[in-house]
Amino acid sequence: MMKKIFAAVFAAVLLCGCADKSGIFVEEKSDISTISEAEKLPEANASDFEFSGTDGGVAVTKYLGSQTEFAVPAKLDGKPVVEIGSEAFCGRGDLTRVALPDTVAKIGKSDALKFREGEDISGEVILTGADVEKANAYYDEFNSEFFIQIDFTQSGTEKFSEATKRLIGETISIWIDDELLSAPYVHEQVVDGRTVISGKFSVDEAMEYAAKINGNPFRDCGKIRVTYKGKTYGYDELNELYSAVN
């Protein structure tokens, strides 16, 4: 079933009535802690990682090792680790503690998400995951369904505003991993940098889509605690980590 995308004004109405009751994402809750010198983790071997070159250093793209508690090296192949790729630790539910080096300046923000003009995969790309500040799954009690709220970056806000103004009455399709998620009609210009994808999502679907949009490299690592610059974040606090880094 095609999903529907609502304008920012309607999103705000939904959030006032249900976002804080969802149990899916609670922004005010946090158990971020500070790590002591004694808790520092042993550094993993360079051979435990797949990585590729990127601007200013290397990006970790995959963890291959068997350790469940470790520190990512500050350098791989003699170059600083500046990025953690969007799939780097996905699916490793055995991981409990990972420390990231201070050299990391980007986490996730994959191009899994794409907004395109029209309904075809060949349509011009309007936005990608790099234009998203964050995506969260919520429960709408009034309509008894889960939805995904997307907040754009400043540049993403400008791109989306221009596109929705130009394409009123036309279609913008939403793709994740090149799979069509929805292809709604644009009813009005969206100017405040926020929109909603709504439909018959299950809770698992809504959370999975939100995680993919965020480019969460620790997706499905429910036991994980991630340390960065002296602070440790639990799985439910990872959005705060990404905001601190990206």
Phi, psi and omega in degrees: 000135181293136178276158182245144178246129184254154179288165186298326181298316179293325178300319181296323178296316179298316184295323180297328185267340190216340190298323184281354180252004192292322188077358179270318177213121182238103190291330185282346181276133179205136174236035179301131181235165178258132183271141180269166179301323183292340183268002182300141187266154176292144182284134177286161179281149179301328181291350179278358186233146162261140182207163180219159180289146177210176182301121175086359181163226181230157176246129174284123182253338181200135173263126185249352188284175181256348179294144179255349176225119185194166173252135174287130180300149178286339178225143173228130183056034177078003182243146182294143175277110185249351184214142171250114184296161188290346179242014192303318184236011185302137176082357180268074181294349179279346183288135180243325180215130177223130177253132179259143180287156180296343181290342182293127180239358180209136177229126176067231184056056183283171175263024178301323180269134173219133168261127182236153171287134179078187185258359185259149181294343178274358180296154181298135180283126179267314183218156172229181178301337178292342180266003183259128175286312177194158174228133181229147176264136179226166176247127177265103183293327182296316181261359179054052178209159177267148177217168181242123175263131179244127173250126182271157169291176179300314179293323177296322178300316181293318179296316183291322178298314180297317183293316182290333174289317183287331188250023176302129182087356179245187187251139167240121181264149182242125185237140171232123184054042179061020174252129182291121179265318178197163179216070185281158172278147177271119182264332180199164179289137177252118190245347188260011173079022180218138176212171185229137169255121185230152180170203182269055178285142164279168179299320180294319179296314181299317181290323179293315179297317179298319179296319180293319179298319179289344184068043186288107181288352179249025180302133180070016174257066190298337182265002191288145167233124185246126181255133178214124180050045173087354179247144181246132184243130172283174184302322182285350180256008186296328177300326177291324176296313182297323178294326180288335186261309189284000000 
